[in-house]
Amino acid sequence: MMTIARVLIFLVVCALIPGTATAQRSHEGSRRALAECQAKLNASPPFLALRHKLGSRASPDIVFSTDKATAEEAQQLRILLRDYIIPCHRFALEVAGAHAAMIPALLVSQAQSDANYERLIAGQITWGQFMRDAKAIDAELDAEFDRYISEPQK
């Protein structure tokens, strides 16, 4: 899942890298849609039920958890992934569209994040492993963004 911080970093990156005026105008709607999608996700019943274990509101101790998702949590995670997280992917890709070099890294990150959720839902990993993997996925994408920003754009 793209955390709020990752969404904000992504939006800042897209705002800092100049494109054509037309491209910037066309992406404003996508940027708003991404922010609205993220807000809808954060206000969703499954996220609110799991907020103590997910995202920036998660307990810092969750990374040490050896608990697996309960059947109820797995169902909430399934809904969260299907109905809220995956639909937001397309808006992130639309925003990245003006910066084609970022799209492969974003696609990889989205796939890794989705797979991380699927492993938690399937009971293959614990909450702690899920959070550690999510942080690693976020850090990898952040590093890609940093490389993109630091490289001269053509």
N, C-alpha and C positions, 0 to 999 in steps of 0.2 A: 504494500500500500504506500502510495506517496504520502509522506507526512506533510503537515502544513508547512514546515520549514523547507522541505524539498520543493513544494509547489511554489513558495515564495522565491526561493533561489532560482528556480526555473523561470519564473516570470521576470525577475530582475535581469537574468542573463539575456532573455529575449528582448528586453527593453534596451539593454546596453549595447547590443550588437546591432548596428544600424542596417536596415534593409531599405527598400524603396518606400516612399511615402504610401504608395498603394498597398504594398505588402503589410506595412504597419497598420494601416486602417483596417485591412481585411482580417488581421489577427486580433484586433481589439475584441471583436465578438467572441472569438474562440477563447481568448484569455478570460473574458467575463464568464463564459460557459464553464470553463475549467474551475474557476473560483466558486461558481454556484454549485457545480457538481460536488466539489470538495465540501462545501458547507452542508449540502444535503446528506452526504455520507456521514459527516460529523454529528448531524442531528438525527440520524436514523436510529430506530429502536435497537437493532443489533449492536451498533457501535456504542450506544449509550449503555447497554447492558454489559458490554465488555471493556468499557473505557479504562477500567482499573488495570487492564492487562494489555491494552493496545495503545500505540502512538505516544504522543508527548505527555499524555495524562497517566500513563502506566506507572505503576509503582516501580521504583528503581530496583527493588528486590526481585522483580519478575525474571530478570536474566539468570537468576540462580535457581529458579523453580524446576523441580523434577516432576511436576504434575503434567499430565497430558490433558488435552481438552476433554471435558465431559461430553456426553451425548448432546446435552442441551447447548453447550458452548459450540460444539461442532456444527449443530444446525444453525445457530446464529452466525457463525463464521461463513457457512455455505451461502446464506442469504446475503451477508455483507459483501462477499466476493462477487457473487453473481449479479446482484441488483444495484450495487453501489460502486464497488471498486473497478470492476471491468468496464462498466459504461463510462467512467471518467478517463480511461486510457485514450479513447479517441480524441478527446479535447486536448490532452497533453500532446498527442501527436500532431494535431492541427496547429497548436501553438509552435511546436518545433518545426513545422513545415517550412518556414522561411529560413531555417538553419539546418539544411539537409544533413550536414555532418553530425548533428546531434541525434538524429533519428535512430540509427543503429544502436547506440548506447541506451537510449530510452526504451527501445523495444526489448533489448536484453534484460534491462532492469525490471521492466513490467513482467516479463516471462518468469524471471527468477522470483520475483515477489509473489506472483500468482502460485507458482510451484511451492513456495514456502508455506503459503496458506493451505494448499492442498495436502501437504505432508502433515501439518498440524491437524487438519480436519480428519485425515485418515488414521490418526493416532500413531504416526511413524516417528514423530518428534515431540518433545516436551515444550511447554510454554517458554522455558528458558532458552532452549535451542532455537525456537522460532524467533525470539527477540534478538538473540545474538546474530542469527542469520539475517534478520531484517536490518539490523544496524550495519552489517557488513555490506549488504546490497546498497543501502543508502550511501555509505562511504564510497563505494566504488563508483556510483553514479555522480556523486559530488566531485570526485577526482576527475571524471570525464568532463564535467562542466568546467572545472578549473583549467584543464588542458585546453578545452575549446576556447575559453576566454583568453588564455595567454597566447594562443597561436594567432598569427596574423591571418585575417580573413581576406579571401579573394573576392 
